[in-house]
Amino acid sequence: MNRIFMSREDAIRLVLEAYDAASGNRSATLFRSVGEISGRVDALGRLLLDIRAGRLDEFQFETDKSQRIFIKN
């Protein structure tokens, strides 16, 4: 498992990019079900709020279990 260390600001930026990709009208999202997209967007929204509030110091994306992100202060 890869461990990635980054600032809280960079982690927020990373999650925002994933959120935009999941909620945007990209061609890759056209082949997924609406429920799957909605669930991923909701999960990323909760993750973003938890990181911004300082409730999380580490996380990993459901789509990539090989990497774990650690937030350094």
GROMACS elastic network, one bead per residue, 0.5 to 0.9 nm:
[ bonds ]
;  ai    aj funct       b0    kb
    1    65     6  0.78781   500
    1    67     6  0.55985   500
    1    68     6  0.71500   500
    2    66     6  0.60792   500
    2    68     6  0.62492   500
    2    69     6  0.85143   500
    3    66     6  0.86807   500
    3    67     6  0.58758   500
    3    68     6  0.50571   500
    3    69     6  0.60415   500
    3    70     6  0.70721   500
    4    67     6  0.71053   500
    4    68     6  0.61705   500
    4    70     6  0.59383   500
    4    71     6  0.84489   500
    5    68     6  0.86397   500
    5    69     6  0.59563   500
    5    71     6  0.58403   500
    5    72     6  0.64334   500
    6     9     6  0.80970   500
    6    10     6  0.61006   500
    6    11     6  0.64176   500
    6    69     6  0.73240   500
    6    70     6  0.63810   500
    6    71     6  0.52143   500
    6    72     6  0.58518   500
    6    73     6  0.86718   500
    7    10     6  0.52350   500
    7    11     6  0.62481   500
    7    12     6  0.86752   500
    7    70     6  0.83781   500
    7    71     6  0.54077   500
    7    72     6  0.52518   500
    7    73     6  0.63959   500
    8    12     6  0.61411   500
    8    13     6  0.85989   500
    8    51     6  0.71961   500
    8    52     6  0.75374   500
    8    54     6  0.84063   500
    8    57     6  0.84137   500
    8    71     6  0.56117   500
    8    72     6  0.68649   500
    8    73     6  0.71154   500
    9    12     6  0.51592   500
    9    13     6  0.62802   500
    9    14     6  0.87023   500
    9    52     6  0.84125   500
   10    14     6  0.61391   500
   10    15     6  0.86918   500
   10    71     6  0.87612   500
   11    14     6  0.50112   500
   11    15     6  0.62472   500
   11    16     6  0.85236   500
   11    48     6  0.87231   500
   11    51     6  0.77069   500
   11    69     6  0.79063   500
   11    70     6  0.86458   500
   11    71     6  0.70589   500
   12    15     6  0.52131   500
   12    16     6  0.60501   500
   12    17     6  0.86191   500
   12    48     6  0.63770   500
   12    51     6  0.68329   500
   12    52     6  0.69280   500
   13    16     6  0.50441   500
   13    17     6  0.62298   500
   13    18     6  0.87294   500
   14    17     6  0.52350   500
   14    18     6  0.64089   500
   14    19     6  0.86590   500
   15    18     6  0.50144   500
   15    19     6  0.60020   500
   15    20     6  0.85478   500
   15    44     6  0.68173   500
   15    45     6  0.84590   500
   15    47     6  0.76846   500
   15    48     6  0.62354   500
   16    20     6  0.60762   500
   16    21     6  0.85168   500
   16    44     6  0.81420   500
   16    45     6  0.85268   500
   16    48     6  0.72906   500
   17    20     6  0.51148   500
   17    21     6  0.61622   500
   17    22     6  0.85951   500
   18    21     6  0.50665   500
   18    22     6  0.60894   500
   18    23     6  0.85736   500
   18    41     6  0.87820   500
   18    44     6  0.75322   500
   19    22     6  0.51313   500
   19    23     6  0.60730   500
   19    24     6  0.82388   500
   19    40     6  0.82380   500
   19    41     6  0.60499   500
   19    42     6  0.89102   500
   19    44     6  0.58714   500
   19    45     6  0.71110   500
   19    48     6  0.87414   500
   20    23     6  0.52560   500
   20    24     6  0.55757   500
   20    41     6  0.85764   500
   21    24     6  0.52986   500
   21    25     6  0.81159   500
   21    26     6  0.73526   500
   21    29     6  0.85487   500
   22    25     6  0.83844   500
   22    26     6  0.83842   500
   22    29     6  0.71661   500
   22    37     6  0.65162   500
   22    38     6  0.85030   500
   22    40     6  0.69072   500
   22    41     6  0.60219   500
   22    44     6  0.86902   500
   23    26     6  0.84933   500
   23    29     6  0.82371   500
   23    37     6  0.70793   500
   23    38     6  0.78289   500
   23    40     6  0.85153   500
   23    41     6  0.61256   500
   24    29     6  0.78054   500
   25    28     6  0.83808   500
   25    29     6  0.67426   500
   25    30     6  0.75548   500
   26    29     6  0.55385   500
   26    30     6  0.69542   500
   27    30     6  0.52575   500
   27    31     6  0.75461   500
   28    31     6  0.61413   500
   28    32     6  0.76474   500
   29    32     6  0.54324   500
   29    33     6  0.82153   500
   29    34     6  0.88700   500
   29    37     6  0.73929   500
   30    33     6  0.78153   500
   30    34     6  0.87782   500
   32    35     6  0.83326   500
   32    36     6  0.65730   500
   32    37     6  0.67595   500
   33    36     6  0.52882   500
   33    37     6  0.64428   500
   33    38     6  0.86598   500
   34    37     6  0.52105   500
   34    38     6  0.60269   500
   34    39     6  0.85180   500
   35    38     6  0.50683   500
   35    39     6  0.60005   500
   35    40     6  0.85473   500
   36    39     6  0.51914   500
   36    40     6  0.62232   500
   36    41     6  0.86386   500
   37    40     6  0.51915   500
   37    41     6  0.61383   500
   37    42     6  0.85880   500
   38    41     6  0.51511   500
   38    42     6  0.61237   500
   38    43     6  0.86077   500
   39    42     6  0.51304   500
   39    43     6  0.61434   500
   39    44     6  0.86008   500
   40    43     6  0.51065   500
   40    44     6  0.61103   500
   40    45     6  0.84910   500
   40    62     6  0.89009   500
   41    44     6  0.51579   500
   41    45     6  0.60729   500
   41    46     6  0.87024   500
   42    45     6  0.50282   500
   42    46     6  0.62883   500
   42    47     6  0.86069   500
   43    46     6  0.51985   500
   43    47     6  0.61456   500
   43    48     6  0.85936   500
   44    48     6  0.60318   500
   44    49     6  0.86212   500
   44    61     6  0.87438   500
   45    48     6  0.51072   500
   45    49     6  0.63243   500
   45    50     6  0.87175   500
   46    49     6  0.51550   500
   46    50     6  0.61991   500
   46    51     6  0.86700   500
   47    50     6  0.51442   500
   47    51     6  0.61896   500
   47    52     6  0.85924   500
   47    56     6  0.84274   500
   47    59     6  0.84417   500
   48    51     6  0.52485   500
   48    52     6  0.61380   500
   48    53     6  0.85600   500
   49    52     6  0.51753   500
   49    53     6  0.60612   500
   49    54     6  0.85952   500
   49    55     6  0.86428   500
   50    53     6  0.51723   500
   50    54     6  0.62102   500
   50    55     6  0.51558   500
   50    56     6  0.59164   500
   51    54     6  0.51433   500
   51    55     6  0.60001   500
   51    56     6  0.52686   500
   51    57     6  0.73127   500
   51    58     6  0.86659   500
   51    71     6  0.88558   500
   52    55     6  0.77301   500
   52    56     6  0.84559   500
   53    56     6  0.79775   500
   54    57     6  0.71375   500
   56    59     6  0.72300   500
   56    71     6  0.80676   500
   57    69     6  0.83595   500
   57    70     6  0.59542   500
   57    71     6  0.50005   500
   57    72     6  0.74348   500
   57    73     6  0.88792   500
   58    68     6  0.70768   500
   58    69     6  0.54253   500
   58    71     6  0.58301   500
   59    67     6  0.89716   500
   59    68     6  0.59255   500
   59    69     6  0.53531   500
   59    70     6  0.67955   500
   59    71     6  0.85869   500
   60    63     6  0.85631   500
   60    64     6  0.71990   500
   60    65     6  0.65587   500
   60    66     6  0.84345   500
   60    67     6  0.63590   500
   60    69     6  0.58827   500
   60    70     6  0.88715   500
   61    64     6  0.54319   500
   61    65     6  0.65005   500
   61    67     6  0.78582   500
   61    68     6  0.78646   500
   61    69     6  0.87616   500
   62    65     6  0.61985   500
   64    67     6  0.62454   500
   64    68     6  0.86717   500
   65    68     6  0.73280   500
